[in-house]
Amino acid sequence: MTKNLTALTMPKFGLAMTEGKLASWTVSPGDTVREGDEVADIETSKITSGYESPASGILRKQVAQAGETLPVGALLGVVADADASDEEIEAFIASFKADTEEEGGEEAEATNAEPRVITVGEHSLNVRDVGRGEGVPLLLIHGFGGDLSNWMLNQDVLARHQRVIAFDLPGHGASSKDVGDGSVTVLAEAAYELLKALDIPKAHILGHSLGGAIALALLRDYPQAVQTLTLVAPAGMGREVNAESLREMVEADRTRDMQKALQALVHDKSLVGRKMADNVLRVRRLDGAREALRTIEAACFANGQQSIDMHPVLEAARIPVTLFWGEEDEILPVAGAKNVPAHVAKHLLPQIGHMPQLEKTVEFNRLVEAFLEKSQVTA
Amino acid sequence: MSKKSFRQAINEALRQEMRRDPTVVLMGEDVAGGQGGSSGVKDAWGGVLGVTKGLLTEFGENRVLDTPISEASYIGAAAGAAATGLRPVAELMFVDFVGCCLDQIMNQAAKFRYMFGGKARTPLVIRAMYGAGFNAAAQHSQALYPLFTHIPGLKVVVPSSPYEAKGLLIEAIRDDDPVIFLENKVMYDDVEDVPDEAYTIPFGEANLTREGDDVTIVAIGRMVGMANEAADRLAKQGISCTVLDPRTTFPLDEQTILECVEDTGRLVIVDESSPRCNMACDISALVAEQAFGALKAPIRRVVPPHTPVPFSTPLENLYMPNADKIEAAVKAVMMQKTREVA
C-alpha cells in the first residue's frame, strides 16, 4: 500500500450497527484535515455522530456521497498527502474495494460479540466481554441510569490491545434489579465479584460518573484488584449535581420527555435521537428497574446533592490515575476536577458535556489507549 | 432476552401477571381446553390457537376457567368480577363474536365508572383475534377496533409485534379500566427479541418504527410490518418515511401524529379495518383540522374495500392492504401537490 494514504470508512457505532447513512460531508475535497477533525456526519437508527478523521492530510476524494447508506467498513473517502498523485488515489480506491470484497463479512463477525448474562453471587449480570491480548484486562463501569451500550463507541476500539469487559450494573440494563442499599459499596462489590467470576485478579478500571465513584470504591475496598483508574466525570468529587435531570432520567415515561432528559448528558443536543430515548425507556419499563434506580438515587444523591465523598480515596491512591471531564458538563459540574490531587493526569475537554466517551470518541479512545499503554510499560 | 413468538409473548405476559397478582383470572371458550368434556384430558387446547396453553396446569381450574359457549354470560360475568375485585382476562376468541355480548361491553363494563359516580373500577381485559389473511371468511376475519374505539369508556390496544404485545398486555392487565386487546391472528408466529422480565408499555404513546423526512405513514397492528417493508424499499429509492404505530386507538397519541405530519408534510394511513368510519378516517380528520397548513399533498388512505372479507384466497389477497399498495400510495403523495410551491 502506498504511504500516507488513509481510507475513511463507515464507522461502527455499537453492536447493532450494520450500516449507516453518510448524512453530510463537513469538509470538501482539497481541504486540509488533522487527525481527530470531524469530517462527516453519520446517521444510524440510534445516533447521529460526527466521524473524525483517523489521519492528517488532505481530503483528496469523497468516494461516498451525502445521503448514501452504506455497510460498516465501506469506503467513504481518502485522506492523503498533497504529493500523492491522482492515479495513486484511484489505485488505492480500487485495491481497497477489491480487498473488502475478498474479506466479506469476517471482520464484522469478529467484533460482534453479543452480551451474555452470568450469575455473580446474588446478581445476574449482563456482560459483554471482548478482545484478547497480553495486557491486563480493562473493566468499564457505566454511570447512574446507563448501561453497557454507553461504551458502544469505545469498547471495540479499546479491545484491540486487551480484553475489555463492559457490564450492566445491578439495577441497570439487562442485569438483575436487586441493588441492596444502593450504595457504591454494594455496586463495587458486584464489580469485584464479576472480576472474580471472570478469573481476572487485577484489572484497569474505567468508570464514568457514578461508575467513577464505584471505581474508587473498588480501589478502596479491593486495592489488589485495581491496576489503574480512568475516571470520566466521576461522582463523589463535589456536592453539586443536577438532581432534576437525574430524576427525569429515572421517571420519564414518554419518549419525548426521556429524550429531553438525556439531552442534558451531552453538549451537542442533536446526538440524542428518539431511538436512543426509546432504547432507554425499554430498559426503564422492566419491572423493578425504576425502583432500583430510586434506591441508588436515595443512597448517592439524597436531597438534591451528592452524598458520597470519594476524595479521600483519590488522595490516597498510589496507582496511575487519569481523569476526563467535559467543560460543559450539565450533570456533574467540571468544578469537581479542581480538587483532584496533582498526581492525576487531567483532560478537561472544551465544548463537551457529561459523556466525553460518546461526544469526543476518537480523542477519548486515543488518550485512554495511551494511558493504558504507558502504565503497561511501567508496570 | 430471547426470541419469542407473538403467541409466546402473550402467554408469558399472562403467566407473569398471574404469578404476580392472584386476582388475575382467565375465562373463555376453550382457554383451558378439554376440561369438563368426557375425554378427561386437561390442557389440551389452550385456546383455539394455543395462546393460553400451559396456564391451566400452573394456575389450576379456579383461575383458568373454561366457559359455556355463551359470550353474553361469561363477558358479563367478567365485567361483574372486575367491578367486584378481580382482574379478569376474558377471551372472546374471534372479535367477530362481539355481537353476542355487546351490551355487556358497551353499556355495562365501559360505563360502570361513569354511572356509579366514579366509585367503580373495572379492571377487565377482553382479548380477541382480529384480521383477514387467514382464509377464515367473512364471519371470522373482521378488524373491529374502530367499533370499540367509538365507545367511550373503553381503551383499545392493537399491538404490532411480539415485544409490543407483551408490554401492552401487562399494561392492560394492570390498568383499572376495561381494555379491549386485539391480536392479529396472522401474527402469532412472528418472532422477535422479547425480554424475559415483565415490562409495561404505556397507552397513548405512539412508537416510531422508522424516522424519515418525506412522508408519515401511520399504520395499525399488522399493517406496521407492511409499512416498514414499504418504507425500507422506498428508502432505497430516495424517499424517506416515518412509520408511526399508534399502539392504542384509544387513547390516541394525537400529538405525535401531528408532530410527524408537521415534519414531513405528507400523510399515508394504513388501516385494515373496513374503510367507512375507520381509524384512517379518524386520523385524517384530526390532521385536516389541526395540521392542514402543513400538508403538501392530500392525505392518502390504504384501506380495504367496503365489503365483507372474501373467503377466496385470490380475492382475500386483493382485499388486503400490503407493502406494494403502501409503496404506491407514498409515491402518489410524493407526486401530488395541494398548492404550487414557489
Interface residues (C-beta under 8 A of the other chain):
Chain A: S45 G67 T69 A174 D253 R254 T255 R256 G273 R274 K275 D278 R282 R285 L286 D287 G288
Chain B: M1 G167 P195 E197 A198 Y199 T200 I201 P202 E205 N207 L208 E211 A235 G238 T256
